[in-house]
Amino acid sequence: MVYLTTLQPDGYPHTRSVWNLRNRKSFGRLWPFFKEHNKDFLVLFGTNTSSNKIKHIIANPKVSAYYCDPADYRGLTLIGDAVIDDDMEIKKMLWDPAWTFYYPKGIEDPDFSVIRLKPRRAKYYHRGEVCDFAV
């Protein structure tokens, strides 16, 4: 599971779950791309251009993404600045045909955006052990 936190205009955080595109079981076809980004922890999310996530990021790009496996007491928080990525090649790579439910016009739907997070800091924990590091 992954959760994305953005900052609302009032300064308070807003956290919501988003698709974990790094999940090998669910998005295995993306695995080779993300494997190339194991050291820089690049994160990409697909979302609606009209969403609050996009509005929040435009106003304040500071975000965090939290990956967790509660059953194993394991988690990773990635903190950094997000940008809206309009690169059509990235959109094509990420695109899942099931997403036409959300974006009826497909990849070129104006309501389909990609959020790119290149983290600056990370915090990993597993069963009581904690590691905080710069990315």
N, CA, C and O atoms as a GROMACS GRO file, in nm:
protein
  540
    1MET      N    1   0.084  -0.117   0.000
    1MET     CA    2   0.000   0.000   0.000
    1MET      C    3   0.090   0.124   0.000
    1MET      O    4   0.196   0.124   0.062
    2VAL      N    5   0.047   0.228  -0.069
    2VAL     CA    6   0.121   0.355  -0.067
    2VAL      C    7   0.023   0.469  -0.045
    2VAL      O    8  -0.088   0.469  -0.097
    3TYR      N    9   0.068   0.564   0.034
    3TYR     CA   10  -0.012   0.682   0.068
    3TYR      C   11   0.066   0.806   0.027
    3TYR      O   12   0.186   0.816   0.053
    4LEU      N   13  -0.002   0.901  -0.037
    4LEU     CA   14   0.058   1.026  -0.078
    4LEU      C   15   0.002   1.137   0.009
    4LEU      O   16  -0.120   1.149   0.025
    5THR      N   17   0.091   1.217   0.065
    5THR     CA   18   0.050   1.332   0.146
    5THR      C   19   0.092   1.460   0.077
    5THR      O   20   0.209   1.477   0.041
    6THR      N   21  -0.004   1.548   0.059
    6THR     CA   22   0.020   1.682   0.005
    6THR      C   23  -0.021   1.782   0.111
    6THR      O   24  -0.083   1.747   0.212
    7LEU      N   25   0.013   1.909   0.088
    7LEU     CA   26  -0.026   2.014   0.182
    7LEU      C   27  -0.140   2.096   0.123
    7LEU      O   28  -0.131   2.147   0.012
    8GLN      N   29  -0.246   2.108   0.201
    8GLN     CA   30  -0.363   2.184   0.160
    8GLN      C   31  -0.333   2.334   0.169
    8GLN      O   32  -0.234   2.373   0.231
    9PRO      N   33  -0.416   2.418   0.108
    9PRO     CA   34  -0.393   2.563   0.116
    9PRO      C   35  -0.388   2.617   0.259
    9PRO      O   36  -0.322   2.717   0.285
   10ASP      N   37  -0.457   2.550   0.353
   10ASP     CA   38  -0.455   2.595   0.493
   10ASP      C   39  -0.330   2.546   0.567
   10ASP      O   40  -0.315   2.572   0.687
   11GLY      N   41  -0.240   2.474   0.496
   11GLY     CA   42  -0.116   2.427   0.556
   11GLY      C   43  -0.124   2.290   0.620
   11GLY      O   44  -0.021   2.235   0.660
   12TYR      N   45  -0.243   2.234   0.630
   12TYR     CA   46  -0.258   2.103   0.691
   12TYR      C   47  -0.237   1.993   0.587
   12TYR      O   48  -0.269   2.011   0.470
   13PRO      N   49  -0.183   1.879   0.630
   13PRO     CA   50  -0.160   1.769   0.536
   13PRO      C   51  -0.289   1.700   0.495
   13PRO      O   52  -0.386   1.697   0.571
   14HIS      N   53  -0.288   1.645   0.375
   14HIS     CA   54  -0.397   1.564   0.324
   14HIS      C   55  -0.334   1.435   0.272
   14HIS      O   56  -0.254   1.438   0.178
   15THR      N   57  -0.370   1.322   0.332
   15THR     CA   58  -0.315   1.193   0.296
   15THR      C   59  -0.422   1.107   0.232
   15THR      O   60  -0.536   1.103   0.278
   16ARG      N   61  -0.384   1.038   0.124
   16ARG     CA   62  -0.476   0.947   0.059
   16ARG      C   63  -0.397   0.832  -0.004
   16ARG      O   64  -0.278   0.846  -0.033
   17SER      N   65  -0.465   0.719  -0.025
   17SER     CA   66  -0.398   0.606  -0.089
   17SER      C   67  -0.397   0.631  -0.240
   17SER      O   68  -0.489   0.691  -0.296
   18VAL      N   69  -0.291   0.582  -0.305
   18VAL     CA   70  -0.276   0.593  -0.450
   18VAL      C   71  -0.222   0.459  -0.501
   18VAL      O   72  -0.172   0.377  -0.423
   19TRP      N   73  -0.232   0.438  -0.632
   19TRP     CA   74  -0.180   0.314  -0.690
   19TRP      C   75  -0.029   0.305  -0.668
   19TRP      O   76   0.044   0.400  -0.692
   20ASN      N   77   0.015   0.190  -0.621
   20ASN     CA   78   0.157   0.164  -0.603
   20ASN      C   79   0.212   0.106  -0.732
   20ASN      O   80   0.210  -0.016  -0.753
   21LEU      N   81   0.260   0.192  -0.819
   21LEU     CA   82   0.308   0.149  -0.950
   21LEU      C   83   0.439   0.072  -0.941
   21LEU      O   84   0.483   0.012  -1.040
   22ARG      N   85   0.503   0.074  -0.823
   22ARG     CA   86   0.624  -0.005  -0.803
   22ARG      C   87   0.593  -0.148  -0.755
   22ARG      O   88   0.683  -0.229  -0.738
   23ASN      N   89   0.466  -0.176  -0.733
   23ASN     CA   90   0.427  -0.309  -0.686
   23ASN      C   91   0.443  -0.410  -0.800
   23ASN      O   92   0.372  -0.405  -0.900
   24ARG      N   93   0.535  -0.499  -0.783
   24ARG     CA   94   0.571  -0.594  -0.888
   24ARG      C   95   0.456  -0.688  -0.924
   24ARG      O   96   0.441  -0.727  -1.039
   25LYS      N   97   0.374  -0.724  -0.823
   25LYS     CA   98   0.261  -0.814  -0.849
   25LYS      C   99   0.155  -0.744  -0.934
   25LYS      O  100   0.103  -0.803  -1.030
   26SER      N  101   0.123  -0.622  -0.901
   26SER     CA  102   0.016  -0.551  -0.969
   26SER      C  103   0.059  -0.484  -1.099
   26SER      O  104  -0.018  -0.477  -1.195
   27PHE      N  105   0.182  -0.434  -1.103
   27PHE     CA  106   0.232  -0.360  -1.219
   27PHE      C  107   0.368  -0.413  -1.264
   27PHE      O  108   0.463  -0.337  -1.282
   28GLY      N  109   0.377  -0.544  -1.281
   28GLY     CA  110   0.503  -0.609  -1.316
   28GLY      C  111   0.568  -0.557  -1.443
   28GLY      O  112   0.690  -0.558  -1.455
   29ARG      N  113   0.488  -0.512  -1.538
   29ARG     CA  114   0.544  -0.461  -1.663
   29ARG      C  115   0.626  -0.334  -1.641
   29ARG      O  116   0.709  -0.300  -1.725
   30LEU      N  117   0.605  -0.264  -1.528
   30LEU     CA  118   0.681  -0.142  -1.497
   30LEU      C  119   0.809  -0.173  -1.419
   30LEU      O  120   0.893  -0.086  -1.399
   31TRP      N  121   0.823  -0.298  -1.375
   31TRP     CA  122   0.935  -0.335  -1.290
   31TRP      C  123   1.071  -0.298  -1.351
   31TRP      O  124   1.155  -0.244  -1.279
   32PRO      N  125   1.097  -0.326  -1.480
   32PRO     CA  126   1.229  -0.291  -1.536
   32PRO      C  127   1.259  -0.141  -1.527
   32PRO      O  128   1.372  -0.102  -1.499
   33PHE      N  129   1.159  -0.058  -1.550
   33PHE     CA  130   1.180   0.087  -1.540
   33PHE      C  131   1.216   0.128  -1.397
   33PHE      O  132   1.314   0.197  -1.375
   34PHE      N  133   1.136   0.084  -1.300
   34PHE     CA  134   1.161   0.124  -1.162
   34PHE      C  135   1.288   0.062  -1.106
   34PHE      O  136   1.352   0.119  -1.017
   35LYS      N  137   1.326  -0.056  -1.156
   35LYS     CA  138   1.450  -0.119  -1.110
   35LYS      C  139   1.570  -0.029  -1.142
   35LYS      O  140   1.666  -0.025  -1.066
   36GLU      N  141   1.562   0.044  -1.255
   36GLU     CA  142   1.668   0.138  -1.290
   36GLU      C  143   1.674   0.257  -1.194
   36GLU      O  144   1.772   0.332  -1.192
   37HIS      N  145   1.569   0.274  -1.114
   37HIS     CA  146   1.561   0.387  -1.021
   37HIS      C  147   1.565   0.341  -0.875
   37HIS      O  148   1.511   0.409  -0.787
   38ASN      N  149   1.628   0.228  -0.849
   38ASN     CA  150   1.638   0.179  -0.712
   38ASN      C  151   1.721   0.271  -0.623
   38ASN      O  152   1.695   0.282  -0.504
   39LYS      N  153   1.821   0.337  -0.680
   39LYS     CA  154   1.908   0.423  -0.599
   39LYS      C  155   1.850   0.561  -0.577
   39LYS      O  156   1.872   0.621  -0.471
   40ASP      N  157   1.776   0.614  -0.676
   40ASP     CA  158   1.722   0.750  -0.658
   40ASP      C  159   1.576   0.746  -0.610
   40ASP      O  160   1.518   0.851  -0.582
   41PHE      N  161   1.517   0.626  -0.600
   41PHE     CA  162   1.382   0.608  -0.546
   41PHE      C  163   1.275   0.688  -0.620
   41PHE      O  164   1.176   0.728  -0.560
   42LEU      N  165   1.294   0.710  -0.750
   42LEU     CA  166   1.195   0.783  -0.828
   42LEU      C  167   1.056   0.722  -0.810
   42LEU      O  168   1.041   0.600  -0.813
   43VAL      N  169   0.957   0.807  -0.792
   43VAL     CA  170   0.818   0.763  -0.776
   43VAL      C  171   0.733   0.835  -0.880
   43VAL      O  172   0.750   0.955  -0.903
   44LEU      N  173   0.642   0.761  -0.942
   44LEU     CA  174   0.546   0.818  -1.036
   44LEU      C  175   0.406   0.775  -0.994
   44LEU      O  176   0.384   0.662  -0.952
   45PHE      N  177   0.311   0.868  -1.007
   45PHE     CA  178   0.171   0.839  -0.980
   45PHE      C  179   0.088   0.892  -1.096
   45PHE      O  180   0.116   0.999  -1.149
   46GLY      N  181  -0.014   0.818  -1.135
   46GLY     CA  182  -0.113   0.869  -1.228
   46GLY      C  183  -0.229   0.924  -1.148
   46GLY      O  184  -0.267   0.867  -1.046
   47THR      N  185  -0.286   1.035  -1.193
   47THR     CA  186  -0.398   1.094  -1.120
   47THR      C  187  -0.479   1.184  -1.212
   47THR      O  188  -0.439   1.213  -1.325
   48ASN      N  189  -0.592   1.227  -1.162
   48ASN     CA  190  -0.676   1.321  -1.236
   48ASN      C  191  -0.616   1.461  -1.229
   48ASN      O  192  -0.581   1.509  -1.121
   49THR      N  193  -0.605   1.526  -1.343
   49THR     CA  194  -0.558   1.664  -1.349
   49THR      C  195  -0.645   1.754  -1.262
   49THR      O  196  -0.597   1.851  -1.205
   50SER      N  197  -0.773   1.720  -1.254
   50SER     CA  198  -0.869   1.800  -1.177
   50SER      C  199  -0.866   1.770  -1.027
   50SER      O  200  -0.943   1.829  -0.951
   51SER      N  201  -0.779   1.679  -0.983
   51SER     CA  202  -0.778   1.638  -0.842
   51SER      C  203  -0.715   1.743  -0.751
   51SER      O  204  -0.640   1.831  -0.795
   52ASN      N  205  -0.748   1.732  -0.623
   52ASN     CA  206  -0.685   1.818  -0.523
   52ASN      C  207  -0.535   1.794  -0.514
   52ASN      O  208  -0.460   1.886  -0.482
   53LYS      N  209  -0.491   1.671  -0.543
   53LYS     CA  210  -0.347   1.642  -0.540
   53LYS      C  211  -0.272   1.740  -0.631
   53LYS      O  212  -0.172   1.798  -0.591
   54ILE      N  213  -0.322   1.755  -0.751
   54ILE     CA  214  -0.257   1.844  -0.848
   54ILE      C  215  -0.262   1.989  -0.799
   54ILE      O  216  -0.161   2.059  -0.804
   55LYS      N  217  -0.376   2.032  -0.752
   55LYS     CA  218  -0.389   2.169  -0.701
   55LYS      C  219  -0.293   2.194  -0.585
   55LYS      O  220  -0.227   2.298  -0.578
   56HIS      N  221  -0.285   2.097  -0.495
   56HIS     CA  222  -0.195   2.112  -0.380
   56HIS      C  223  -0.049   2.120  -0.424
   56HIS      O  224   0.027   2.204  -0.375
   57ILE      N  225  -0.009   2.033  -0.517
   57ILE     CA  226   0.130   2.029  -0.563
   57ILE      C  227   0.168   2.157  -0.636
   57ILE      O  228   0.279   2.208  -0.620
   58ILE      N  229   0.077   2.210  -0.715
   58ILE     CA  230   0.104   2.337  -0.785
   58ILE      C  231   0.127   2.448  -0.683
   58ILE      O  232   0.216   2.532  -0.701
   59ALA      N  233   0.048   2.450  -0.576
   59ALA     CA  234   0.062   2.554  -0.473
   59ALA      C  235   0.182   2.532  -0.382
   59ALA      O  236   0.246   2.628  -0.339
   60ASN      N  237   0.213   2.404  -0.353
   60ASN     CA  238   0.323   2.371  -0.263
   60ASN      C  239   0.371   2.230  -0.298
   60ASN      O  240   0.303   2.133  -0.265
   61PRO      N  241   0.485   2.217  -0.364
   61PRO     CA  242   0.530   2.087  -0.414
   61PRO      C  243   0.584   1.990  -0.308
   61PRO      O  244   0.620   1.877  -0.342
   62LYS      N  245   0.591   2.030  -0.182
   62LYS     CA  246   0.644   1.942  -0.078
   62LYS      C  247   0.543   1.831  -0.046
   62LYS      O  248   0.430   1.858  -0.006
   63VAL      N  249   0.588   1.706  -0.066
   63VAL     CA  250   0.500   1.590  -0.046
   63VAL      C  251   0.577   1.479   0.024
   63VAL      O  252   0.699   1.485   0.039
   64SER      N  253   0.503   1.379   0.066
   64SER     CA  254   0.565   1.255   0.112
   64SER      C  255   0.484   1.138   0.058
   64SER      O  256   0.362   1.147   0.040
   65ALA      N  257   0.553   1.029   0.034
   65ALA     CA  258   0.489   0.904  -0.007
   65ALA      C  259   0.529   0.799   0.096
   65ALA      O  260   0.646   0.785   0.130
   66TYR      N  261   0.430   0.727   0.145
   66TYR     CA  262   0.454   0.628   0.250
   66TYR      C  263   0.413   0.491   0.200
   66TYR      O  264   0.295   0.466   0.175
   67TYR      N  265   0.510   0.402   0.186
   67TYR     CA  266   0.488   0.264   0.146
   67TYR      C  267   0.489   0.180   0.272
   67TYR      O  268   0.576   0.197   0.357
   68CYS      N  269   0.393   0.088   0.283
   68CYS     CA  270   0.396   0.006   0.404
   68CYS      C  271   0.343  -0.134   0.379
   68CYS      O  272   0.263  -0.159   0.289
   69ASP      N  273   0.391  -0.223   0.463
   69ASP     CA  274   0.344  -0.360   0.470
   69ASP      C  275   0.315  -0.385   0.619
   69ASP      O  276   0.402  -0.434   0.692
   70PRO      N  277   0.193  -0.351   0.662
   70PRO     CA  278   0.161  -0.362   0.806
   70PRO      C  279   0.180  -0.502   0.862
   70PRO      O  280   0.217  -0.518   0.979
   71ALA      N  281   0.156  -0.604   0.782
   71ALA     CA  282   0.170  -0.742   0.830
   71ALA      C  283   0.313  -0.775   0.869
   71ALA      O  284   0.337  -0.860   0.954
   72ASP      N  285   0.410  -0.707   0.807
   72ASP     CA  286   0.552  -0.733   0.834
   72ASP      C  287   0.615  -0.619   0.914
   72ASP      O  288   0.737  -0.618   0.933
   73TYR      N  289   0.535  -0.523   0.962
   73TYR     CA  290   0.587  -0.407   1.037
   73TYR      C  291   0.699  -0.339   0.961
   73TYR      O  292   0.806  -0.312   1.015
   74ARG      N  293   0.672  -0.311   0.833
   74ARG     CA  294   0.774  -0.254   0.745
   74ARG      C  295   0.716  -0.130   0.678
   74ARG      O  296   0.600  -0.130   0.637
   75GLY      N  297   0.797  -0.024   0.666
   75GLY     CA  298   0.750   0.095   0.598
   75GLY      C  299   0.865   0.180   0.546
   75GLY      O  300   0.977   0.173   0.597
   76LEU      N  301   0.835   0.260   0.445
   76LEU     CA  302   0.932   0.351   0.386
   76LEU      C  303   0.861   0.482   0.357
   76LEU      O  304   0.761   0.484   0.285
   77THR      N  305   0.912   0.591   0.412
   77THR     CA  306   0.861   0.724   0.383
   77THR      C  307   0.962   0.794   0.293
   77THR      O  308   1.081   0.799   0.324
   78LEU      N  309   0.913   0.848   0.182
   78LEU     CA  310   0.996   0.925   0.090
   78LEU      C  311   0.946   1.068   0.092
   78LEU      O  312   0.826   1.093   0.077
   79ILE      N  313   1.038   1.164   0.111
   79ILE     CA  314   1.002   1.305   0.126
   79ILE      C  315   1.076   1.385   0.021
   79ILE      O  316   1.196   1.368   0.001
   80GLY      N  317   1.003   1.474  -0.047
   80GLY     CA  318   1.066   1.556  -0.148
   80GLY      C  319   0.968   1.650  -0.215
   80GLY      O  320   0.860   1.677  -0.163
   81ASP      N  321   1.009   1.699  -0.330
   81ASP     CA  322   0.925   1.790  -0.408
   81ASP      C  323   0.868   1.714  -0.526
   81ASP      O  324   0.938   1.639  -0.594
   82ALA      N  325   0.739   1.735  -0.551
   82ALA     CA  326   0.671   1.672  -0.663
   82ALA      C  327   0.655   1.772  -0.777
   82ALA      O  328   0.646   1.892  -0.755
   83VAL      N  329   0.651   1.720  -0.898
   83VAL     CA  330   0.623   1.800  -1.017
   83VAL      C  331   0.519   1.726  -1.100
   83VAL      O  332   0.506   1.604  -1.091
   84ILE      N  333   0.447   1.801  -1.180
   84ILE     CA  334   0.353   1.743  -1.275
   84ILE      C  335   0.433   1.714  -1.402
   84ILE      O  336   0.493   1.805  -1.460
   85ASP      N  337   0.435   1.589  -1.444
   85ASP     CA  338   0.515   1.545  -1.559
   85ASP      C  339   0.422   1.523  -1.678
   85ASP      O  340   0.339   1.432  -1.676
   86ASP      N  341   0.435   1.605  -1.781
   86ASP     CA  342   0.350   1.595  -1.900
   86ASP      C  343   0.414   1.516  -2.013
   86ASP      O  344   0.363   1.517  -2.125
   87ASP      N  345   0.524   1.447  -1.986
   87ASP     CA  346   0.595   1.370  -2.088
   87ASP      C  347   0.506   1.256  -2.138
   87ASP      O  348   0.471   1.165  -2.063
   88MET      N  349   0.470   1.261  -2.266
   88MET     CA  350   0.380   1.161  -2.324
   88MET      C  351   0.442   1.022  -2.320
   88MET      O  352   0.370   0.923  -2.309
   89GLU      N  353   0.574   1.011  -2.330
   89GLU     CA  354   0.638   0.878  -2.323
   89GLU      C  355   0.619   0.816  -2.184
   89GLU      O  356   0.596   0.696  -2.172
   90ILE      N  357   0.628   0.898  -2.082
   90ILE     CA  358   0.604   0.848  -1.946
   90ILE      C  359   0.458   0.807  -1.931
   90ILE      O  360   0.429   0.701  -1.875
   91LYS      N  361   0.366   0.889  -1.982
   91LYS     CA  362   0.224   0.854  -1.974
   91LYS      C  363   0.196   0.722  -2.045
   91LYS      O  364   0.122   0.638  -1.994
   92LYS      N  365   0.256   0.703  -2.163
   92LYS     CA  366   0.236   0.578  -2.238
   92LYS      C  367   0.292   0.460  -2.161
   92LYS      O  368   0.231   0.353  -2.158
   93MET      N  369   0.408   0.478  -2.099
   93MET     CA  370   0.469   0.369  -2.025
   93MET      C  371   0.381   0.328  -1.906
   93MET      O  372   0.362   0.209  -1.882
   94LEU      N  373   0.327   0.426  -1.834
   94LEU     CA  374   0.246   0.398  -1.716
   94LEU      C  375   0.107   0.347  -1.749
   94LEU      O  376   0.048   0.273  -1.671
   95TRP      N  377   0.055   0.386  -1.863
   95TRP     CA  378  -0.085   0.364  -1.895
   95TRP      C  379  -0.130   0.219  -1.877
   95TRP      O  380  -0.064   0.125  -1.922
   96ASP      N  381  -0.243   0.204  -1.811
   96ASP     CA  382  -0.307   0.074  -1.793
   96ASP      C  383  -0.445   0.085  -1.858
   96ASP      O  384  -0.520   0.176  -1.824
   97PRO      N  385  -0.480  -0.005  -1.950
   97PRO     CA  386  -0.610   0.005  -2.018
   97PRO      C  387  -0.730   0.012  -1.923
   97PRO      O  388  -0.833   0.069  -1.959
   98ALA      N  389  -0.718  -0.045  -1.804
   98ALA     CA  390  -0.828  -0.038  -1.707
   98ALA      C  391  -0.855   0.105  -1.661
   98ALA      O  392  -0.963   0.134  -1.610
   99TRP      N  393  -0.759   0.193  -1.681
   99TRP     CA  394  -0.775   0.332  -1.636
   99TRP      C  395  -0.873   0.411  -1.720
   99TRP      O  396  -0.906   0.524  -1.684
  100THR      N  397  -0.921   0.354  -1.832
  100THR     CA  398  -1.022   0.427  -1.910
  100THR      C  399  -1.148   0.450  -1.826
  100THR      O  400  -1.229   0.536  -1.859
  101PHE      N  401  -1.164   0.373  -1.720
  101PHE     CA  402  -1.274   0.398  -1.626
  101PHE      C  403  -1.263   0.539  -1.569
  101PHE      O  404  -1.364   0.608  -1.552
  102TYR      N  405  -1.139   0.582  -1.538
  102TYR     CA  406  -1.114   0.714  -1.480
  102TYR      C  407  -1.088   0.820  -1.588
  102TYR      O  408  -1.121   0.938  -1.571
  103TYR      N  409  -1.030   0.776  -1.699
  103TYR     CA  410  -0.990   0.867  -1.807
  103TYR      C  411  -1.050   0.815  -1.938
  103TYR      O  412  -0.980   0.747  -2.014
  104PRO      N  413  -1.177   0.844  -1.965
  104PRO     CA  414  -1.246   0.787  -2.081
  104PRO      C  415  -1.180   0.815  -2.216
  104PRO      O  416  -1.198   0.739  -2.311
  105LYS      N  417  -1.103   0.923  -2.225
  105LYS     CA  418  -1.038   0.957  -2.352
  105LYS      C  419  -0.899   0.894  -2.363
  105LYS      O  420  -0.825   0.923  -2.457
  106GLY      N  421  -0.865   0.807  -2.269
  106GLY     CA  422  -0.738   0.735  -2.275
  106GLY      C  423  -0.618   0.819  -2.234
  106GLY      O  424  -0.630   0.915  -2.158
  107ILE      N  425  -0.503   0.780  -2.287
  107ILE     CA  426  -0.376   0.844  -2.251
  107ILE      C  427  -0.379   0.995  -2.276
  107ILE      O  428  -0.320   1.071  -2.200
  108GLU      N  429  -0.448   1.037  -2.379
  108GLU     CA  430  -0.450   1.179  -2.413
  108GLU      C  431  -0.563   1.255  -2.344
  108GLU      O  432  -0.588   1.372  -2.374
  109ASP      N  433  -0.632   1.188  -2.251
  109ASP     CA  434  -0.738   1.256  -2.176
  109ASP      C  435  -0.677   1.374  -2.102
  109ASP      O  436  -0.580   1.356  -2.028
  110PRO      N  437  -0.731   1.494  -2.119
  110PRO     CA  438  -0.675   1.610  -2.048
  110PRO      C  439  -0.684   1.598  -1.896
  110PRO      O  440  -0.619   1.674  -1.824
  111ASP      N  441  -0.766   1.504  -1.848
  111ASP     CA  442  -0.777   1.486  -1.703
  111ASP      C  443  -0.680   1.380  -1.651
  111ASP      O  444  -0.688   1.340  -1.534
  112PHE      N  445  -0.588   1.332  -1.736
  112PHE     CA  446  -0.487   1.235  -1.693
  112PHE      C  447  -0.352   1.305  -1.678
  112PHE      O  448  -0.298   1.359  -1.774
  113SER      N  449  -0.300   1.304  -1.555
  113SER     CA  450  -0.170   1.365  -1.526
  113SER      C  451  -0.081   1.264  -1.454
  113SER      O  452  -0.128   1.166  -1.396
  114VAL      N  453   0.047   1.292  -1.461
  114VAL     CA  454   0.146   1.210  -1.390
  114VAL      C  455   0.218   1.300  -1.290
  114VAL      O  456   0.262   1.410  -1.322
  115ILE      N  457   0.228   1.251  -1.169
  115ILE     CA  458   0.304   1.318  -1.063
  115ILE      C  459   0.438   1.246  -1.052
  115ILE      O  460   0.443   1.123  -1.044
  116ARG      N  461   0.546   1.324  -1.052
  116ARG     CA  462   0.681   1.269  -1.038
  116ARG      C  463   0.738   1.319  -0.906
  116ARG      O  464   0.740   1.439  -0.878
  117LEU      N  465   0.785   1.226  -0.825
  117LEU     CA  466   0.850   1.259  -0.698
  117LEU      C  467   0.991   1.203  -0.702
  117LEU      O  468   1.011   1.082  -0.716
  118LYS      N  469   1.088   1.291  -0.689
  118LYS     CA  470   1.227   1.249  -0.676
  118LYS      C  471   1.265   1.284  -0.532
  118LYS      O  472   1.297   1.400  -0.503
  119PRO      N  473   1.262   1.187  -0.444
  119PRO     CA  474   1.281   1.214  -0.301
  119PRO      C  475   1.417   1.273  -0.266
  119PRO      O  476   1.518   1.248  -0.333
  120ARG      N  477   1.416   1.351  -0.159
  120ARG     CA  478   1.540   1.407  -0.101
  120ARG      C  479   1.581   1.328   0.023
  120ARG      O  480   1.700   1.311   0.052
  121ARG      N  481   1.479   1.282   0.096
  121ARG     CA  482   1.505   1.209   0.221
  121ARG      C  483   1.418   1.084   0.224
  121ARG      O  484   1.314   1.076   0.159
  122ALA      N  485   1.464   0.988   0.302
  122ALA     CA  486   1.388   0.865   0.320
  122ALA      C  487   1.403   0.817   0.463
  122ALA      O  488   1.505   0.840   0.528
  123LYS      N  489   1.300   0.749   0.509
  123LYS     CA  490   1.305   0.688   0.642
  123LYS      C  491   1.244   0.549   0.627
  123LYS      O  492   1.129   0.533   0.586
  124TYR      N  493   1.324   0.448   0.662
  124TYR     CA  494   1.282   0.310   0.650
  124TYR      C  495   1.275   0.248   0.788
  124TYR      O  496   1.362   0.272   0.872
  125TYR      N  497   1.172   0.169   0.812
  125TYR     CA  498   1.168   0.094   0.938
  125TYR      C  499   1.123  -0.048   0.910
  125TYR      O  500   1.048  -0.076   0.816
  126HIS      N  501   1.173  -0.138   0.995
  126HIS     CA  502   1.132  -0.278   0.988
  126HIS      C  503   1.148  -0.338   1.125
  126HIS      O  504   1.258  -0.354   1.177
  127ARG      N  505   1.035  -0.372   1.182
  127ARG     CA  506   1.031  -0.441   1.314
  127ARG      C  507   1.118  -0.373   1.418
  127ARG      O  508   1.198  -0.438   1.486
  128GLY      N  509   1.102  -0.244   1.431
  128GLY     CA  510   1.173  -0.169   1.536
  128GLY      C  511   1.304  -0.108   1.493
  128GLY      O  512   1.354  -0.019   1.562
  129GLU      N  513   1.360  -0.151   1.384
  129GLU     CA  514   1.484  -0.092   1.332
  129GLU      C  515   1.448   0.025   1.241
  129GLU      O  516   1.359   0.014   1.156
  130VAL      N  517   1.519   0.139   1.259
  130VAL     CA  518   1.489   0.258   1.181
  130VAL      C  519   1.617   0.308   1.113
  130VAL      O  520   1.724   0.307   1.173
  131CYS      N  521   1.603   0.350   0.988
  131CYS     CA  522   1.714   0.406   0.912
  131CYS      C  523   1.665   0.531   0.843
  131CYS      O  524   1.570   0.525   0.764
  132ASP      N  525   1.728   0.644   0.870
  132ASP     CA  526   1.692   0.773   0.812
  132ASP      C  527   1.809   0.815   0.723
  132ASP      O  528   1.922   0.819   0.770
  133PHE      N  529   1.783   0.848   0.596
  133PHE     CA  530   1.895   0.881   0.508
  133PHE      C  531   1.856   0.979   0.398
  133PHE      O  532   1.738   0.992   0.364
  134ALA      N  533   1.956   1.047   0.345
  134ALA     CA  534   1.938   1.138   0.231
  134ALA      C  535   1.939   1.055   0.104
  134ALA      O  536   2.009   0.954   0.096
  135VAL      N  537   1.862   1.097   0.005
  135VAL     CA  538   1.857   1.025  -0.123
  135VAL      C  539   1.935   1.105  -0.225
  135VAL      O  540   1.945   1.064  -0.340
   0.00000   0.00000   0.00000
